[in-house]
């Protein structure tokens, strides 16, 4: 994500770059330009994905830039004055921030730019958003108590989790069942939803454990698992669409 800062006040440049480094460390500030002339020249030969731009620059108002060259990237106006808002939204501006820029306002402005339905220098907006979202750490293994022994079970070896008569079991692809002292609700919070889905109140399955799916009464789906589970697994009508999207990788 290439970011251009058009600002003639050094303290303001420093603050914007600091906010970028803190909240969007994978963004790259490619240039910091104070005058209109320099900005116009840079934009004619280079591309940015996002621009932070002050209104009153050393050689005039920033709106002259838009008259002299085509600005393709979303622009966040940053100024100490609130009387330029109307002009700001006549150009390619997605937000209008007043100095000193607050953290919440800054993040909201960037998120608005990412949501905007405009290609950002050929980058995919959804991919960008996912890249900068906080990453949740999911369990890689569970420990199972078996008498005096403790078994370490890799999550990748588990085909599904299910509950039966108030007990929770973890079943491996080899068909081995392990009794767990965790509830399905707790387990669901600890495993990656990209690979596991809560099929019903009593079963969470890995995508590779889905053997077959057939339509059932009342728009529900009947799911068969591998290894075979001697319980009828029905995905409710309400969750059927979400389940099919999950299978297709659309979360």
Residue pairs with C-beta under 8 A, 6 or more apart in sequence:
1 24
1 26
1 27
1 28
1 49
1 50
1 120
1 123
1 128
2 27
2 28
2 30
2 47
2 48
2 49
2 50
2 121
3 20
3 27
3 28
3 29
3 30
3 48
3 49
3 50
3 51
3 52
4 29
4 30
4 31
4 33
4 39
4 42
4 43
4 48
4 50
4 51
4 52
4 73
5 13
5 16
5 17
5 29
5 31
5 32
5 33
5 51
5 52
5 53
6 33
6 34
6 39
6 51
6 52
6 53
6 54
6 57
6 62
6 65
7 13
7 16
7 32
7 33
7 34
7 52
7 53
7 54
7 57
7 78
8 34
8 35
8 54
8 57
8 58
9 54
12 54
12 78
12 99
13 32
15 100
15 101
16 52
16 78
16 101
17 29
17 32
19 101
19 103
19 106
20 27
20 29
23 103
23 106
23 107
23 110
24 110
24 132
26 131
26 132
27 50
30 46
30 48
31 42
31 46
31 48
33 39
33 42
34 57
34 58
35 57
35 58
35 59
36 57
36 59
36 60
36 62
36 64
36 65
36 68
37 59
39 57
39 62
39 65
40 65
40 68
40 69
43 65
43 69
43 70
43 71
44 69
47 72
47 73
47 121
48 73
48 121
49 73
49 120
49 121
49 123
50 73
50 74
50 76
50 110
50 113
50 120
51 71
51 73
51 74
51 75
51 76
52 75
52 76
52 78
53 62
53 65
53 75
53 76
53 77
53 78
54 62
54 77
54 78
54 79
55 61
55 62
55 63
55 77
55 79
55 81
55 84
55 88
56 62
56 79
56 81
61 84
62 77
63 87
63 91
65 71
66 91
66 92
71 91
71 92
72 92
72 118
73 92
73 120
73 121
74 92
74 93
74 94
74 113
74 116
74 118
74 120
75 91
75 92
75 93
75 94
76 93
76 94
76 95
76 96
76 97
76 109
76 110
76 113
77 84
77 88
77 93
77 95
77 96
77 97
78 97
78 99
78 101
79 96
79 97
79 98
79 99
80 98
80 99
81 98
82 98
84 96
85 96
88 96
89 96
94 109
94 112
94 113
94 116
95 108
95 109
95 112
95 113
97 105
97 106
97 109
111 129
114 120
114 125
114 128
114 129
115 125
115 129
116 125
117 125
119 125
120 128
138 155
138 190
138 191
138 192
139 155
139 190
139 191
140 154
140 155
140 156
141 152
141 153
141 154
141 155
142 152
142 153
142 155
142 158
142 170
142 180
142 182
143 150
143 151
143 152
143 153
144 150
144 151
144 152
144 153
144 170
144 178
144 179
144 180
145 151
145 181
146 178
151 178
153 170
153 172
153 178
155 191
155 192
157 172
157 173
157 174
158 170
158 171
158 172
158 173
158 206
159 171
159 172
159 173
159 205
159 206
159 208
159 209
159 225
159 226
159 227
160 171
160 203
160 204
160 205
160 206
160 209
160 225
160 229
161 168
161 169
161 170
161 171
161 180
161 184
161 187
161 203
161 204
161 205
162 168
162 169
162 171
162 184
162 202
162 203
162 204
162 229
162 231
163 169
163 183
163 184
163 201
163 202
163 203
164 202
164 231
167 179
168 179
168 180
168 181
168 182
168 183
168 184
168 187
169 177
169 178
169 179
169 180
170 177
170 178
170 180
171 177
171 178
171 227
171 229
172 178
173 208
173 209
173 226
173 227
174 227
175 227
180 187
184 198
184 201
184 202
184 203
184 204
187 204
188 196
188 198
188 204
191 204
193 246
193 251
194 251
195 206
195 207
195 208
196 204
196 205
196 206
196 207
197 204
197 205
197 207
197 243
197 246
198 204
198 239
199 205
199 223
199 233
199 234
199 235
199 243
200 233
200 234
200 235
200 236
202 231
203 225
203 229
203 231
203 233
205 223
205 225
205 233
207 246
207 247
209 225
209 226
209 227
210 223
210 224
210 225
210 226
210 247
211 223
211 224
211 225
211 226
211 228
212 223
212 224
213 221
213 222
213 223
213 224
214 221
214 222
215 221
215 222
216 222
216 234
218 237
219 237
219 240
220 234
220 235
220 236
220 237
220 240
221 234
221 235
221 240
221 243
222 232
222 233
222 234
222 235
223 233
223 234
223 235
224 233
225 233
235 243
245 251
